[in-house]
């Protein structure tokens, strides 16, 4: 499953979410595309107050203080 992870370097919450996304890669076959929102002015304006943002195919989005258990529940329901 391809996942887009919007983040910004130096964001401790982004680092935290990236760590548990990396821990879920093998279990769920995740392909994580990491995008620094500062690379694009539109992305920066769109997500600057919401990072980290994890976007799944089909438009499901988790943002801000993302809980690991919520991601795991979503992945359990959508990868089986």
N, C-alpha and C positions, 0 to 999 in steps of 0.2 A: 504494500500500500504506500502510495506516495503522499508525503506530508510536507507542507510548506511551513517553515518556522521563521516568523518575522521577529527580529531582535535588534539590539544595538549593543555594540561593544561597550563594556564598562557597566552594564546593567546587571546587578547581582541577581535579580529575579530571573532574568533571561538565562544567566549561567545555571541557576538552579533547575529551570525547566529543561534546558539543553541536556543537563546531566541525566535526568530521568528519562528523557526521550532516547538518549543513547543506550540506556539500560534496557529499553523496551524493543530496540531494533531487531534483535535476533528472534525474540519470542513471537513477534507479530509480523516479521518481514518488512519492517518500515524502511522506506527510502526517505531520508530527511533532507530537504533542500533548505539550507540556511540562507536567509536574506537579511542583510543589514539594511534597515530602513533608511539609513543616511545615504545609501547609494542612489536613491531616487527621491526627488522632491515630493512627488505625489504620494509615495509610500510613507514618507516622513510625516506629511500632513495628516494622512489617513490614520496612521497607527501610533504616532508619538506619545499619546496619553494612554494607550492600550497595551503596549508591549509588556511581556511577550505575547505573541499571537501564534496559535497553532491552527492551521487550516487543513481540513481533510477534503478529499474528493467529495463532490456533491454539495459543498458549501458549509459543512459543519465547522464551526469556529469556536475555539477556546481562547480566552484572552485574560490578561491581568494575572491575578493570583490563582493560577491554575493548580488544581489539586491532582496529584498523581492518581489517586483512586478513581477520580472522574474520567481521566484518560483511559485507565485500564478497563473500566466498565464499558466505555464507548468502544474500545478496541475488541473486547470480548464479544460484544453484540454485533460488530460489523466485520469481523475477520473470520468467522467460523462458517 
